[in-house]
Amino acid sequence: MSLSEQKSVMNTAPLFVGIDVGASRTKVAVIDSCKKLVGYAVEKSGTDYFSTATKCLELSLAASKSSKNDISCIISTGYGRKNVYFADKTKTEISCHGKGSFHYFPMEIAIIDIGGQDNKIIKIDKDGRRLSFRMNRKCAAGTGAFLEEMSSRLDIPLDEMDGLARQSIDMVELGSYCTVFSATEVLGKIRQGKKVPDIIKGIFLSVIKRVLEMDSLSDNVVMTGGVAAYNPFLVKMTEEIIGRKVLVPEYTQLTGAIGAALYAIDTEA
């Protein structure tokens, strides 16, 4: 392909980038001026947040057939947002998850975000203004890290837990919310001969209970984050417990990054 032909397929419209550096995963979303997602990437954050954010940006731009010259503004968010030195501005993950969720569901909503290291419940009014938020930072119970620890204890790949939980016919409830005590309890259940699918469904229930105890929910509930993205059965269990439909954005793991990209558009307006 000639240089002129390459340029013809490149995206020349102004682009806006959101970078969500979480403790577990880094997500980058690239949107155009019409707020359409044109490129994205997700990678393990690792220990070098700057390098991971840079890699994700490069992958996202490649996916959108664009270059850094097409970017009008970059907003970083998340646990490691201040490590993204090339970002134009930073925003809190609370703001970005609210912005991203309201973009998909423009109504009064309560957002449940289950992240790698923390949980959040964010309430947004019908005009998109934040009403309140609750965050659990003191314990890994009920987070993605909790599920990763349980998968390790059970010697089961994390991506197989959702399918196994669906096979449960006699769920085993866990009595402890603490990650350390839960791990010991899980090993005890195995010694008792309890079936793995029943234990995993009980682990999912433990996550849900831990989140729901944080705050009450409004009529419209939105769930975001990697846990919801890769464990749709956990979302279904949440629906059964609260007695109503749970809304899930199309790119639920990217919600915070998309929200940051939307703030980038506002910055340039």
Helices and strands as residue ranges (DSSP letters): H 3-9, E 15-21, E 25-32, E 37-44, H 49-63, G 68-70, E 71-77, G 81-83, E 89-90, H 93-104, E 109-114, E 119-124, E 130-136, H 144-154, G 158-160, H 161-166, H 179-191, H 196-212, E 221-224, H 226-230, H 232-242, E 246-247, G 252-254, H 255-268
